[in-house]
Amino acid sequence: MKDWIASHKRLTFITLSIICTLLVLWQVFAVKIRQDIQDTLLLRVSQQLNGQLTVGSVDLSLSGRIKIQDVSLYDQQGVLLAQVPVIKMQYRWSDLTGGSLGLPKIETVTLERGELWLKQANNHFNWDDLLKKEQDESTSFRSKVELEDGKIHIETALFSQVLENATGIIDWQNSPEMTISLKGKADQSQVNVNGQWGENLPGDFNIQIDTLDVVKFKELFADTSYSLEAGTIQPLQITVKQDTKGTLHYQAEGSFSDLKLNGKVGIQQGHGKFSSNETGMRFEDVSLLISGQPAQGQGTISWVDGMAVLDFSLTLPDADPAAFVSGITAMRPLALQVQIAGSVAQPQITGNFSLPQISFSSMAVNGITGNFRYTDAKVLLQQVQGTVYQGNIAASGTVMTEDQSYELDVNGQGLTSSQLTDKDVQGPLAFNGHVSGKGDTAVTRGNFSIYDGKTYGIAFQKMTGLFVKKGTTTDISGIAIQTAYGTIYPEQLSQEALERLKQQDIPVSKEELKQAVTNKLLEKLMR
């Protein structure tokens, strides 16, 4: 028993001695070759890159791992592509001792808390030409890169996003083709990136974000009078493809909600669906509030020669007129069909409208329809028609959106003249006039004519004159009455009669003289 214990102690001592010796030899060996490995590995990796690689320090472990700290990777122009505090690589002892350690011999690479920049511009990604094209495929990098708790900056023509807490794999085992499977968070939203890329096969990336703040797309409105204030996309699906010619194509689609735009006309509570590619964007099933009024529609934004071009159709079936025009009394609903076309910076807004009734200069016009064109803070009205006093009325002109004033040319046909004045006048009235001003202070000036009518019991063929209407007050002048017996000019006749009576020193009022002369004239005409 004593011999066995003694033998066991000797064996334990020998084993511990061997282990200690190996550890000492390893430390000596590691110290000796650490710098050589760092220089050699850095040189060999750099020879296979179109760019620059810098490292802080290299540590070896008996388990077959190389730990590289403070690594930075730059492209040929010196732009940072990656920055990693710790990289761990798996190696084989035979490669290490044989001096053949290089990119082809690395089995796995783990990036801890690495930060990557992935940028797409001019139909290329900034990582496309990072690895040199090798004539001998045995010298190319064929390994998996594992990302742990990393950060990825993604920038494309469509959007920019930072992916945090990123984990996943970038697989170069079929180099130069690579396969990507990553996931992480962007603004507390879950993001998944999957796909494959390479020079010998069409590339295909799929990016899915469950929730995205639309303010990230505010540059789309940079050349407009509107600013994008709020909204949510949920979810956003982006596909980036590369065809066999190396040309990049992308498509995005999703649904948006709670969209808010600030501008001359407020837009809120926008909802709908959209899709996008390199030629433009399409919007469908859109509903929103324009100046607080509900609207529905669809449309596109196209990229033409580097310029964004709009083509939208909107319908407002039940709008409050006061939301768009003040100073005019109008009955709802105001129904609008709106077309928005042209450049984003200077769109052409046209359409048609209808509403039950509108009042101006104390005159109510019913059943209004018309067309409009908006440009430079002015609304041009065209082919506006309605009915008033059993006749038809038409108008055209300009409404200034800043102060709600208007300049309108108006004309009417077949109006009942007895409803336009408190005088005893009957017959169908036609008029041409111009309305200037706003609200109840607007002034209408023009001329009128009445055919086949009567006034104070006297039949006439035609009555013409001038008028000025302001509010409820109408001043009439220049009246001429054509009868079967000739033309009567009441103003001239009354003045002439007054002069004759004055010469005879007859003390009568002006009103009495007018009536007396008129009655005398009528007696002669009726004989």
C-alpha angles and dihedrals in degrees: 000000000000090000091052092050091048091048091049092051091050091050092048091049092049091049093049090046091053092048092049090047091050091049091050091046090047092052091048091045094045093048090048098049101029094088091041090053091047092051094041096045092045091049096047094045092047090051089060096047132081091218143031132294124196127185135187104207143339128221128186130209133198089236090071101262132129116207115203119187133202099012123179127184124198133184125234091278092052094254114148113251101169141004119190128178094201132018120183120195130186117225140174122244091228091058091047097049093038093055093237098115109135142118095301091053097052111104103187135003122201120196113201116202089343122172118214132186116212112183131174120201137146092010093303140092119230090239095053098098099029095112118058118239106253123209089205109056090200089072096053126103111263110170146102122262113207118201119207122189092337137155125232124193108207119192124175136157087264103048148336123235139167115222111205133188085026119181131171146084136291105196121203096168089117093043133211083033116068134197122210130200114169138153135183146127132287116189088338090309123122114246128191125190120189134160149088133264137185148126098256099050137037111274122231126185124179120196120184123186117182095205130013134177108235091212084085086073095052091118087074087073097042093109095045136080089247132084124208107234108168146350144124133235114206114204116000119197117191125184120189116191135182118204125214090270091058095251116144123228127180137188129189131184138172147120126274131204141179091025114178128187126181121211143102088315115036118232119196142162093027116180132173149098129281142185129191142187137164091288097054147285133292125204124198138177090017119177124175146142117258110194085340094307122119117248137174131195153116138235151145141251110209129191107227118175091335094310128110112236123194129215111172135156120200132181125202105185100175114023131158108240091213089065090068108022127032127190094045123092108225135166119231148265099071107189117202135187108193131190119193115191140155134043120350090235094054111015123183111232116197137155148122134268144191135192135170100242143356129185129206130158087010091296120122115214118194135206097018121191130167151132130258142192124199121206137142095003090307132109113211111205118206135180093002110173137177145144129258133167091359091304139092127259131192132191142180134175146091134309117197110221094202098063100008092239120144143201111203135173109213136183135176139196133197098008118161102250095201089067093054098058141027089228121102096261126136134180142075111305130209124186145174121204150148124237118207130178132026140283120341091343094063115122125215120200126181150102133277141197133197121197128204096357143133135237122190089343095308116121117221136184096217139358121194134179150134127267141191116197124191117168108313094339121095124184117198126195142160094042118181122181119198113203134169087264097050142283121314123205103192096191094051093042093052094048092049091049091050092054093051093049091047090056088056091051093239107161104217132138122256092248093051092048092051092051093045094051092045092050091049092051092048091052090056093046093050097051 
